[in-house]
Amino acid sequence: MSLSVTDTVLLSIALIDLAGIILWIGVCLHLAYTKMDLMLEHLKNCPAIMTRAPLRHGGPWGKLLLVGGISGIVTFPRFYLKRGEISSEDLANFPGPLKRKLVTLQWSVICLLLVMISFGATVKSGFL
């Protein structure tokens, strides 16, 4: 049984997306195990972060959730600044290279999830 060109392309997209998500999880866990103390030290005056800080003791899943939360807060600070949940001084003093990594991680997972949702909706609709 051979696959058609369309099936081959769809399978390739699905496998690349899945590999990207697995790679994203690995990078997040690496940051969690190597840079968590640094991230929490720079954001110690932010209630939104400190309420999530106990997740660091929740094993790999807790660390993954905490890094995801921190990257979301660093990527979209205006939402949290309006509510007074983060300190603008802490955010300004956050290390630039680490901030860029977290923002890149956040946008990459948004793109990967959008590809996955679009792929699933296309297949489910029977369009292909």
N, CA, C and O atoms as CSV, one atom per row, in Angstrom:
chain,resi,resn,atom,element,x,y,z
A,1,MET,N,N,0.839,-1.164,0.000
A,1,MET,CA,C,0.000,0.000,0.000
A,1,MET,C,C,0.892,1.238,0.000
A,1,MET,O,O,1.760,1.388,0.860
A,2,SER,N,N,0.676,2.102,-0.950
A,2,SER,CA,C,1.467,3.325,-1.006
A,2,SER,C,C,0.567,4.526,-0.703
A,2,SER,O,O,-0.637,4.514,-0.957
A,3,LEU,N,N,1.193,5.545,-0.158
A,3,LEU,CA,C,0.463,6.753,0.193
A,3,LEU,C,C,0.437,7.717,-0.988
A,3,LEU,O,O,1.386,7.796,-1.769
A,4,SER,N,N,-0.661,8.442,-1.100
A,4,SER,CA,C,-0.730,9.462,-2.140
A,4,SER,C,C,0.139,10.648,-1.711
A,4,SER,O,O,0.602,10.713,-0.572
A,5,VAL,N,N,0.345,11.559,-2.616
A,5,VAL,CA,C,1.162,12.740,-2.325
A,5,VAL,C,C,0.522,13.552,-1.198
A,5,VAL,O,O,1.224,14.034,-0.309
A,6,THR,N,N,-0.799,13.707,-1.227
A,6,THR,CA,C,-1.502,14.462,-0.191
A,6,THR,C,C,-1.317,13.805,1.176
A,6,THR,O,O,-1.035,14.478,2.166
A,7,ASP,N,N,-1.480,12.491,1.216
A,7,ASP,CA,C,-1.299,11.782,2.483
A,7,ASP,C,C,0.127,11.908,3.000
A,7,ASP,O,O,0.346,12.047,4.204
A,8,THR,N,N,1.085,11.858,2.101
A,8,THR,CA,C,2.487,11.995,2.496
A,8,THR,C,C,2.756,13.388,3.063
A,8,THR,O,O,3.455,13.524,4.067
A,9,VAL,N,N,2.206,14.418,2.427
A,9,VAL,CA,C,2.394,15.790,2.910
A,9,VAL,C,C,1.738,15.960,4.274
A,9,VAL,O,O,2.337,16.538,5.182
A,10,LEU,N,N,0.513,15.463,4.427
A,10,LEU,CA,C,-0.181,15.589,5.710
A,10,LEU,C,C,0.539,14.830,6.819
A,10,LEU,O,O,0.648,15.317,7.945
A,11,LEU,N,N,1.024,13.652,6.501
A,11,LEU,CA,C,1.772,12.875,7.488
A,11,LEU,C,C,3.052,13.601,7.879
A,11,LEU,O,O,3.424,13.611,9.052
A,12,SER,N,N,3.722,14.201,6.919
A,12,SER,CA,C,4.946,14.960,7.204
A,12,SER,C,C,4.652,16.154,8.112
A,12,SER,O,O,5.386,16.410,9.066
A,13,ILE,N,N,3.578,16.880,7.813
A,13,ILE,CA,C,3.207,18.027,8.654
A,13,ILE,C,C,2.910,17.573,10.074
A,13,ILE,O,O,3.355,18.197,11.038
A,14,ALA,N,N,2.162,16.493,10.203
A,14,ALA,CA,C,1.810,16.001,11.535
A,14,ALA,C,C,3.047,15.553,12.313
A,14,ALA,O,O,3.168,15.846,13.502
A,15,LEU,N,N,3.953,14.856,11.660
A,15,LEU,CA,C,5.155,14.381,12.348
A,15,LEU,C,C,6.087,15.530,12.721
A,15,LEU,O,O,6.681,15.524,13.800
A,16,ILE,N,N,6.219,16.517,11.832
A,16,ILE,CA,C,7.063,17.681,12.144
A,16,ILE,C,C,6.473,18.460,13.302
A,16,ILE,O,O,7.206,18.921,14.177
A,17,ASP,N,N,5.137,18.614,13.318
A,17,ASP,CA,C,4.491,19.331,14.415
A,17,ASP,C,C,4.667,18.581,15.733
A,17,ASP,O,O,4.975,19.191,16.757
A,18,LEU,N,N,4.478,17.296,15.713
A,18,LEU,CA,C,4.658,16.498,16.929
A,18,LEU,C,C,6.103,16.553,17.419
A,18,LEU,O,O,6.347,16.669,18.620
A,19,ALA,N,N,7.053,16.469,16.502
A,19,ALA,CA,C,8.465,16.574,16.884
A,19,ALA,C,C,8.767,17.949,17.459
A,19,ALA,O,O,9.542,18.065,18.408
A,20,GLY,N,N,8.161,18.994,16.894
A,20,GLY,CA,C,8.346,20.345,17.429
A,20,GLY,C,C,7.822,20.484,18.844
A,20,GLY,O,O,8.448,21.135,19.680
A,21,ILE,N,N,6.681,19.879,19.116
A,21,ILE,CA,C,6.117,19.953,20.468
A,21,ILE,C,C,6.988,19.184,21.453
A,21,ILE,O,O,7.199,19.638,22.577
A,22,ILE,N,N,7.489,18.038,21.048
A,22,ILE,CA,C,8.378,17.267,21.928
A,22,ILE,C,C,9.677,18.045,22.181
A,22,ILE,O,O,10.177,18.072,23.306
A,23,LEU,N,N,10.214,18.666,21.149
A,23,LEU,CA,C,11.405,19.500,21.309
A,23,LEU,C,C,11.122,20.683,22.235
A,23,LEU,O,O,11.957,21.025,23.073
A,24,TRP,N,N,9.951,21.310,22.090
A,24,TRP,CA,C,9.558,22.432,22.937
A,24,TRP,C,C,9.511,21.994,24.402
A,24,TRP,O,O,10.002,22.709,25.276
A,25,ILE,N,N,8.931,20.838,24.673
A,25,ILE,CA,C,8.863,20.330,26.047
A,25,ILE,C,C,10.273,20.109,26.590
A,25,ILE,O,O,10.550,20.438,27.744
A,26,GLY,N,N,11.159,19.561,25.776
A,26,GLY,CA,C,12.539,19.345,26.217
A,26,GLY,C,C,13.257,20.640,26.542
A,26,GLY,O,O,13.971,20.716,27.541
A,27,VAL,N,N,13.078,21.666,25.711
A,27,VAL,CA,C,13.724,22.958,25.965
A,27,VAL,C,C,13.154,23.586,27.231
A,27,VAL,O,O,13.899,24.143,28.038
A,28,CYS,N,N,11.845,23.499,27.410
A,28,CYS,CA,C,11.233,24.054,28.634
A,28,CYS,C,C,11.748,23.349,29.888
A,28,CYS,O,O,12.053,23.995,30.891
A,29,LEU,N,N,11.841,22.047,29.824
A,29,LEU,CA,C,12.346,21.315,30.987
A,29,LEU,C,C,13.815,21.635,31.243
A,29,LEU,O,O,14.239,21.719,32.396
A,30,HIS,N,N,14.591,21.815,30.179
A,30,HIS,CA,C,15.990,22.202,30.362
A,30,HIS,C,C,16.079,23.559,31.060
A,30,HIS,O,O,16.858,23.732,31.998
A,31,LEU,N,N,15.277,24.520,30.598
A,31,LEU,CA,C,15.259,25.834,31.265
A,31,LEU,C,C,14.796,25.708,32.704
A,31,LEU,O,O,15.332,26.367,33.594
A,32,ALA,N,N,13.799,24.862,32.934
A,32,ALA,CA,C,13.265,24.705,34.285
A,32,ALA,C,C,14.323,24.160,35.240
A,32,ALA,O,O,14.424,24.610,36.381
A,33,TYR,N,N,15.094,23.209,34.784
A,33,TYR,CA,C,16.086,22.596,35.661
A,33,TYR,C,C,17.377,23.404,35.768
A,33,TYR,O,O,18.142,23.208,36.712
A,34,THR,N,N,17.634,24.303,34.828
A,34,THR,CA,C,18.887,25.056,34.882
A,34,THR,C,C,18.707,26.524,35.256
A,34,THR,O,O,19.605,27.108,35.862
A,35,LYS,N,N,17.583,27.135,34.917
A,35,LYS,CA,C,17.418,28.578,35.110
A,35,LYS,C,C,16.255,28.959,36.025
A,35,LYS,O,O,15.930,30.141,36.136
A,36,MET,N,N,15.627,27.994,36.677
A,36,MET,CA,C,14.445,28.300,37.488
A,36,MET,C,C,14.771,29.256,38.634
A,36,MET,O,O,14.020,30.200,38.878
A,37,ASP,N,N,15.863,29.030,39.330
A,37,ASP,CA,C,16.225,29.914,40.442
A,37,ASP,C,C,16.450,31.340,39.956
A,37,ASP,O,O,16.028,32.294,40.610
A,38,LEU,N,N,17.106,31.488,38.823
A,38,LEU,CA,C,17.355,32.809,38.258
A,38,LEU,C,C,16.048,33.504,37.889
A,38,LEU,O,O,15.870,34.688,38.177
A,39,MET,N,N,15.136,32.773,37.252
A,39,MET,CA,C,13.853,33.364,36.864
A,39,MET,C,C,13.051,33.802,38.079
A,39,MET,O,O,12.503,34.903,38.108
A,40,LEU,N,N,12.985,32.936,39.079
A,40,LEU,CA,C,12.205,33.273,40.277
A,40,LEU,C,C,12.851,34.398,41.074
A,40,LEU,O,O,12.148,35.202,41.686
A,41,GLU,N,N,14.167,34.466,41.075
A,41,GLU,CA,C,14.867,35.542,41.789
A,41,GLU,C,C,14.563,36.897,41.151
A,41,GLU,O,O,14.377,37.888,41.857
A,42,HIS,N,N,14.513,36.942,39.834
A,42,HIS,CA,C,14.252,38.208,39.145
A,42,HIS,C,C,12.785,38.612,39.196
A,42,HIS,O,O,12.463,39.779,38.971
A,43,LEU,N,N,11.895,37.678,39.484
A,43,LEU,CA,C,10.464,37.982,39.520
A,43,LEU,C,C,9.875,37.789,40.914
A,43,LEU,O,O,8.706,37.430,41.054
A,44,LYS,N,N,10.687,38.029,41.943
A,44,LYS,CA,C,10.247,37.757,43.312
A,44,LYS,C,C,9.182,38.712,43.823
A,44,LYS,O,O,8.513,38.392,44.805
A,45,ASN,N,N,8.995,39.879,43.198
A,45,ASN,CA,C,7.984,40.839,43.643
A,45,ASN,C,C,6.702,40.750,42.830
A,45,ASN,O,O,5.856,41.640,42.910
A,46,CYS,N,N,6.548,39.698,42.056
A,46,CYS,CA,C,5.377,39.538,41.192
A,46,CYS,C,C,4.427,38.503,41.798
A,46,CYS,O,O,4.752,37.318,41.854
A,47,PRO,N,N,3.250,38.954,42.253
A,47,PRO,CA,C,2.298,37.999,42.842
A,47,PRO,C,C,1.867,36.895,41.865
A,47,PRO,O,O,1.628,35.762,42.283
A,48,ALA,N,N,1.769,37.212,40.586
A,48,ALA,CA,C,1.361,36.199,39.607
A,48,ALA,C,C,2.375,35.058,39.531
A,48,ALA,O,O,2.007,33.910,39.283
A,49,ILE,N,N,3.634,35.374,39.743
A,49,ILE,CA,C,4.681,34.344,39.712
A,49,ILE,C,C,4.767,33.625,41.058
A,49,ILE,O,O,4.885,32.401,41.103
A,50,MET,N,N,4.709,34.370,42.130
A,50,MET,CA,C,4.880,33.764,43.446
A,50,MET,C,C,3.731,32.814,43.802
A,50,MET,O,O,3.928,31.879,44.579
A,51,THR,N,N,2.535,33.040,43.244
A,51,THR,CA,C,1.459,32.076,43.487
A,51,THR,C,C,1.706,30.778,42.730
A,51,THR,O,O,1.206,29.722,43.118
A,52,ARG,N,N,2.474,30.857,41.654
A,52,ARG,CA,C,2.810,29.657,40.877
A,52,ARG,C,C,4.116,29.007,41.330
A,52,ARG,O,O,4.411,27.881,40.931
A,53,ALA,N,N,4.894,29.690,42.148
A,53,ALA,CA,C,6.223,29.207,42.550
A,53,ALA,C,C,6.221,27.819,43.186
A,53,ALA,O,O,7.164,27.063,42.949
A,54,PRO,N,N,5.210,27.436,43.983
A,54,PRO,CA,C,5.241,26.077,44.542
A,54,PRO,C,C,5.218,24.962,43.489
A,54,PRO,O,O,5.527,23.812,43.801
A,55,LEU,N,N,4.860,25.292,42.262
A,55,LEU,CA,C,4.873,24.284,41.203
A,55,LEU,C,C,6.275,23.755,40.933
A,55,LEU,O,O,6.430,22.670,40.371
A,56,ARG,N,N,7.298,24.510,41.327
A,56,ARG,CA,C,8.669,24.063,41.076
A,56,ARG,C,C,8.998,22.771,41.815
A,56,ARG,O,O,9.948,22.071,41.462
A,57,HIS,N,N,8.207,22.458,42.843
A,57,HIS,CA,C,8.425,21.217,43.587
A,57,HIS,C,C,7.475,20.116,43.120
A,57,HIS,O,O,7.373,19.072,43.765
A,58,GLY,N,N,6.786,20.339,42.015
A,58,GLY,CA,C,5.803,19.384,41.512
A,58,GLY,C,C,6.346,18.430,40.468
A,58,GLY,O,O,5.582,17.871,39.681
A,59,GLY,N,N,7.640,18.240,40.452
A,59,GLY,CA,C,8.229,17.336,39.472
A,59,GLY,C,C,8.305,17.984,38.102
A,59,GLY,O,O,8.127,19.195,37.972
A,60,PRO,N,N,8.570,17.174,37.071
A,60,PRO,CA,C,8.707,17.726,35.721
A,60,PRO,C,C,7.439,18.440,35.238
A,60,PRO,O,O,7.528,19.484,34.591
A,61,TRP,N,N,6.274,17.893,35.545
A,61,TRP,CA,C,5.031,18.512,35.112
A,61,TRP,C,C,4.848,19.884,35.759
A,61,TRP,O,O,4.458,20.835,35.081
A,62,GLY,N,N,5.121,19.999,37.042
A,62,GLY,CA,C,5.020,21.286,37.724
A,62,GLY,C,C,6.015,22.297,37.184
A,62,GLY,O,O,5.682,23.467,36.998
A,63,LYS,N,N,7.221,21.849,36.936
A,63,LYS,CA,C,8.239,22.746,36.368
A,63,LYS,C,C,7.837,23.215,34.975
A,63,LYS,O,O,8.045,24.376,34.622
A,64,LEU,N,N,7.265,22.317,34.187
A,64,LEU,CA,C,6.806,22.670,32.851
A,64,LEU,C,C,5.691,23.720,32.928
A,64,LEU,O,O,5.689,24.680,32.158
A,65,LEU,N,N,4.761,23.541,33.838
A,65,LEU,CA,C,3.688,24.518,34.020
A,65,LEU,C,C,4.227,25.865,34.484
A,65,LEU,O,O,3.750,26.911,34.042
A,66,LEU,N,N,5.199,25.847,35.358
A,66,LEU,CA,C,5.771,27.096,35.862
A,66,LEU,C,C,6.523,27.843,34.768
A,66,LEU,O,O,6.377,29.059,34.645
A,67,VAL,N,N,7.313,27.148,33.982
A,67,VAL,CA,C,8.029,27.810,32.876
A,67,VAL,C,C,7.028,28.333,31.856
A,67,VAL,O,O,7.211,29.426,31.319
A,68,GLY,N,N,5.985,27.580,31.582
A,68,GLY,CA,C,4.948,28.051,30.670
A,68,GLY,C,C,4.252,29.297,31.191
A,68,GLY,O,O,3.962,30.218,30.427
A,69,GLY,N,N,3.984,29.326,32.493
A,69,GLY,CA,C,3.370,30.510,33.094
A,69,GLY,C,C,4.277,31.719,33.046
A,69,GLY,O,O,3.837,32.826,32.733
A,70,ILE,N,N,5.541,31.508,33.356
A,70,ILE,CA,C,6.505,32.613,33.319
A,70,ILE,C,C,6.668,33.119,31.890
A,70,ILE,O,O,6.728,34.328,31.668
A,71,SER,N,N,6.741,32.213,30.922
A,71,SER,CA,C,6.906,32.663,29.542
A,71,SER,C,C,5.675,33.414,29.059
A,71,SER,O,O,5.799,34.364,28.287
A,72,GLY,N,N,4.502,33.010,29.493
A,72,GLY,CA,C,3.292,33.743,29.135
A,72,GLY,C,C,3.260,35.131,29.740
A,72,GLY,O,O,2.826,36.085,29.094
A,73,ILE,N,N,3.712,35.247,30.966
A,73,ILE,CA,C,3.737,36.540,31.644
A,73,ILE,C,C,4.785,37.456,31.021
A,73,ILE,O,O,4.546,38.653,30.860
A,74,VAL,N,N,5.938,36.904,30.671
A,74,VAL,CA,C,6.990,37.713,30.060
A,74,VAL,C,C,6.603,38.126,28.633
A,74,VAL,O,O,6.945,39.221,28.187
A,75,THR,N,N,5.894,37.250,27.928
A,75,THR,CA,C,5.504,37.542,26.552
A,75,THR,C,C,4.367,38.558,26.484
A,75,THR,O,O,4.369,39.433,25.619
A,76,PHE,N,N,3.404,38.449,27.381
A,76,PHE,CA,C,2.238,39.333,27.371
A,76,PHE,C,C,2.137,40.088,28.699
A,76,PHE,O,O,1.187,39.876,29.453
A,77,PRO,N,N,3.101,40.967,28.996
A,77,PRO,CA,C,3.118,41.618,30.312
A,77,PRO,C,C,2.003,42.642,30.510
A,77,PRO,O,O,1.592,42.873,31.647
A,78,ARG,N,N,1.507,43.255,29.452
A,78,ARG,CA,C,0.507,44.315,29.595
A,78,ARG,C,C,-0.737,43.803,30.318
A,78,ARG,O,O,-1.304,44.511,31.150
A,79,PHE,N,N,-1.160,42.592,30.012
A,79,PHE,CA,C,-2.320,41.990,30.649
A,79,PHE,C,C,-2.143,41.931,32.167
A,79,PHE,O,O,-3.068,42.230,32.922
A,80,TYR,N,N,-0.950,41.543,32.601
A,80,TYR,CA,C,-0.677,41.388,34.028
A,80,TYR,C,C,-0.344,42.716,34.701
A,80,TYR,O,O,-0.630,42.899,35.884
A,81,LEU,N,N,0.253,43.635,33.963
A,81,LEU,CA,C,0.561,44.955,34.514
A,81,LEU,C,C,-0.713,45.724,34.834
A,81,LEU,O,O,-0.781,46.411,35.854
A,82,LYS,N,N,-1.723,45.618,33.974
A,82,LYS,CA,C,-2.988,46.309,34.209
A,82,LYS,C,C,-3.646,45.852,35.505
A,82,LYS,O,O,-4.308,46.638,36.181
A,83,ARG,N,N,-3.466,44.607,35.842
A,83,ARG,CA,C,-4.086,44.033,37.041
A,83,ARG,C,C,-3.186,44.099,38.262
A,83,ARG,O,O,-3.585,43.676,39.347
A,84,GLY,N,N,-1.990,44.619,38.104
A,84,GLY,CA,C,-1.063,44.739,39.219
A,84,GLY,C,C,-0.486,43.422,39.685
A,84,GLY,O,O,-0.076,43.302,40.839
A,85,GLU,N,N,-0.446,42.426,38.807
A,85,GLU,CA,C,0.037,41.104,39.187
A,85,GLU,C,C,1.526,40.908,38.961
A,85,GLU,O,O,2.098,39.923,39.427
A,86,ILE,N,N,2.163,41.839,38.246
A,86,ILE,CA,C,3.607,41.765,38.082
A,86,ILE,C,C,4.209,43.134,38.355
A,86,ILE,O,O,3.547,44.163,38.221
A,87,SER,N,N,5.453,43.122,38.732
A,87,SER,CA,C,6.182,44.350,39.021
A,87,SER,C,C,6.925,44.793,37.761
A,87,SER,O,O,7.673,44.020,37.163
A,88,SER,N,N,6.708,46.043,37.371
A,88,SER,CA,C,7.378,46.541,36.163
A,88,SER,C,C,8.889,46.611,36.370
A,88,SER,O,O,9.646,46.445,35.414
A,89,GLU,N,N,9.339,46.853,37.598
A,89,GLU,CA,C,10.786,46.878,37.870
A,89,GLU,C,C,11.394,45.487,37.698
A,89,GLU,O,O,12.466,45.332,37.114
A,90,ASP,N,N,10.690,44.475,38.217
A,90,ASP,CA,C,11.186,43.107,38.056
A,90,ASP,C,C,11.245,42.723,36.585
A,90,ASP,O,O,12.195,42.080,36.139
A,91,LEU,N,N,10.237,43.118,35.845
A,91,LEU,CA,C,10.201,42.803,34.424
A,91,LEU,C,C,11.303,43.530,33.661
A,91,LEU,O,O,11.897,42.971,32.739
A,92,ALA,N,N,11.573,44.771,34.042
A,92,ALA,CA,C,12.635,45.544,33.385
A,92,ALA,C,C,14.015,44.982,33.710
A,92,ALA,O,O,14.923,45.054,32.882
A,93,ASN,N,N,14.179,44.424,34.908
A,93,ASN,CA,C,15.476,43.880,35.329
A,93,ASN,C,C,15.670,42.419,34.931
A,93,ASN,O,O,16.727,41.845,35.195
A,94,PHE,N,N,14.671,41.816,34.305
A,94,PHE,CA,C,14.772,40.418,33.880
A,94,PHE,C,C,15.848,40.311,32.801
A,94,PHE,O,O,15.877,41.143,31.895
A,95,PRO,N,N,16.729,39.319,32.868
A,95,PRO,CA,C,17.819,39.196,31.884
A,95,PRO,C,C,17.296,39.102,30.445
A,95,PRO,O,O,16.422,38.290,30.140
A,96,GLY,N,N,17.842,39.940,29.577
A,96,GLY,CA,C,17.404,40.019,28.187
A,96,GLY,C,C,17.480,38.709,27.413
A,96,GLY,O,O,16.503,38.333,26.767
A,97,PRO,N,N,18.616,37.994,27.456
A,97,PRO,CA,C,18.690,36.739,26.696
A,97,PRO,C,C,17.666,35.696,27.167
A,97,PRO,O,O,17.096,34.969,26.354
A,98,LEU,N,N,17.445,35.630,28.458
A,98,LEU,CA,C,16.469,34.680,28.987
A,98,LEU,C,C,15.053,35.106,28.601
A,98,LEU,O,O,14.208,34.263,28.301
A,99,LYS,N,N,14.799,36.401,28.608
A,99,LYS,CA,C,13.490,36.911,28.198
A,99,LYS,C,C,13.226,36.559,26.733
A,99,LYS,O,O,12.121,36.143,26.385
A,100,ARG,N,N,14.228,36.723,25.881
A,100,ARG,CA,C,14.066,36.381,24.463
A,100,ARG,C,C,13.790,34.891,24.277
A,100,ARG,O,O,12.975,34.511,23.437
A,101,LYS,N,N,14.464,34.049,25.054
A,101,LYS,CA,C,14.213,32.611,24.964
A,101,LYS,C,C,12.778,32.287,25.356
A,101,LYS,O,O,12.108,31.498,24.691
A,102,LEU,N,N,12.311,32.901,26.438
A,102,LEU,CA,C,10.955,32.627,26.910
A,102,LEU,C,C,9.904,33.131,25.918
A,102,LEU,O,O,8.899,32.461,25.681
A,103,VAL,N,N,10.138,34.304,25.344
A,103,VAL,CA,C,9.199,34.835,24.350
A,103,VAL,C,C,9.188,33.944,23.113
A,103,VAL,O,O,8.126,33.663,22.556
A,104,THR,N,N,10.358,33.503,22.686
A,104,THR,CA,C,10.440,32.598,21.532
A,104,THR,C,C,9.722,31.287,21.823
A,104,THR,O,O,9.009,30.763,20.968
A,105,LEU,N,N,9.909,30.760,23.027
A,105,LEU,CA,C,9.209,29.532,23.406
A,105,LEU,C,C,7.702,29.723,23.374
A,105,LEU,O,O,6.976,28.869,22.864
A,106,GLN,N,N,7.227,30.835,23.914
A,106,GLN,CA,C,5.789,31.083,23.963
A,106,GLN,C,C,5.196,31.171,22.556
A,106,GLN,O,O,4.175,30.544,22.272
A,107,TRP,N,N,5.831,31.948,21.674
A,107,TRP,CA,C,5.296,32.092,20.326
A,107,TRP,C,C,5.427,30.802,19.526
A,107,TRP,O,O,4.576,30.504,18.688
A,108,SER,N,N,6.481,30.037,19.775
A,108,SER,CA,C,6.631,28.779,19.030
A,108,SER,C,C,5.564,27.774,19.435
A,108,SER,O,O,5.044,27.056,18.581
A,109,VAL,N,N,5.225,27.707,20.718
A,109,VAL,CA,C,4.184,26.756,21.118
A,109,VAL,C,C,2.815,27.223,20.636
A,109,VAL,O,O,1.957,26.394,20.331
A,110,ILE,N,N,2.596,28.528,20.560
A,110,ILE,CA,C,1.339,29.027,20.000
A,110,ILE,C,C,1.227,28.604,18.539
A,110,ILE,O,O,0.177,28.129,18.106
A,111,CYS,N,N,2.300,28.775,17.784
A,111,CYS,CA,C,2.297,28.377,16.364
A,111,CYS,C,C,2.127,26.872,16.203
A,111,CYS,O,O,1.368,26.422,15.345
A,112,LEU,N,N,2.828,26.090,17.021
A,112,LEU,CA,C,2.709,24.631,16.931
A,112,LEU,C,C,1.288,24.167,17.244
A,112,LEU,O,O,0.763,23.272,16.582
A,113,LEU,N,N,0.673,24.772,18.248
A,113,LEU,CA,C,-0.698,24.391,18.582
A,113,LEU,C,C,-1.679,24.832,17.501
A,113,LEU,O,O,-2.642,24.120,17.215
A,114,LEU,N,N,-1.449,25.996,16.896
A,114,LEU,CA,C,-2.316,26.437,15.800
A,114,LEU,C,C,-2.215,25.494,14.597
A,114,LEU,O,O,-3.220,25.182,13.959
A,115,VAL,N,N,-1.009,25.052,14.298
A,115,VAL,CA,C,-0.837,24.086,13.208
A,115,VAL,C,C,-1.571,22.790,13.545
A,115,VAL,O,O,-2.241,22.215,12.686
A,116,MET,N,N,-1.451,22.335,14.776
A,116,MET,CA,C,-2.106,21.094,15.171
A,116,MET,C,C,-3.628,21.223,15.109
A,116,MET,O,O,-4.306,20.313,14.631
A,117,ILE,N,N,-4.165,22.338,15.583
A,117,ILE,CA,C,-5.613,22.555,15.553
A,117,ILE,C,C,-6.108,22.667,14.111
A,117,ILE,O,O,-7.135,22.091,13.752
A,118,SER,N,N,-5.374,23.407,13.298
A,118,SER,CA,C,-5.758,23.551,11.884
A,118,SER,C,C,-5.720,22.208,11.173
A,118,SER,O,O,-6.617,21.874,10.398
A,119,PHE,N,N,-4.689,21.455,11.442
A,119,PHE,CA,C,-4.556,20.129,10.846
A,119,PHE,C,C,-5.713,19.235,11.259
A,119,PHE,O,O,-6.321,18.569,10.420
A,120,GLY,N,N,-6.016,19.220,12.547
A,120,GLY,CA,C,-7.116,18.395,13.049
A,120,GLY,C,C,-8.460,18.818,12.488
A,120,GLY,O,O,-9.283,17.971,12.142
A,121,ALA,N,N,-8.692,20.142,12.393
A,121,ALA,CA,C,-9.958,20.632,11.847
A,121,ALA,C,C,-10.081,20.287,10.366
A,121,ALA,O,O,-11.167,19.946,9.896
A,122,THR,N,N,-8.979,20.374,9.634
A,122,THR,CA,C,-9.011,20.048,8.215
A,122,THR,C,C,-9.313,18.572,8.000
A,122,THR,O,O,-10.124,18.218,7.144
A,123,VAL,N,N,-8.673,17.725,8.764
A,123,VAL,CA,C,-8.891,16.283,8.628
A,123,VAL,C,C,-10.304,15.924,9.076
A,123,VAL,O,O,-10.981,15.119,8.437
A,124,LYS,N,N,-10.743,16.524,10.174
A,124,LYS,CA,C,-12.073,16.223,10.711
A,124,LYS,C,C,-13.192,16.665,9.762
A,124,LYS,O,O,-14.220,15.997,9.652
A,125,SER,N,N,-12.985,17.789,9.083
A,125,SER,CA,C,-13.998,18.307,8.167
A,125,SER,C,C,-14.130,17.446,6.923
A,125,SER,O,O,-15.116,17.560,6.194
A,126,GLY,N,N,-13.166,16.599,6.673
A,126,GLY,CA,C,-13.200,15.757,5.495
A,126,GLY,C,C,-12.808,16.492,4.230
A,126,GLY,O,O,-13.048,16.009,3.123
A,127,PHE,N,N,-12.206,17.659,4.393
A,127,PHE,CA,C,-11.796,18.463,3.246
A,127,PHE,C,C,-10.761,17.738,2.418
A,127,PHE,O,O,-10.751,17.846,1.192
A,128,LEU,N,N,-9.893,17.002,3.080
A,128,LEU,CA,C,-8.835,16.286,2.350
A,128,LEU,C,C,-9.086,14.802,2.361
A,128,LEU,O,O,-8.303,14.039,1.797
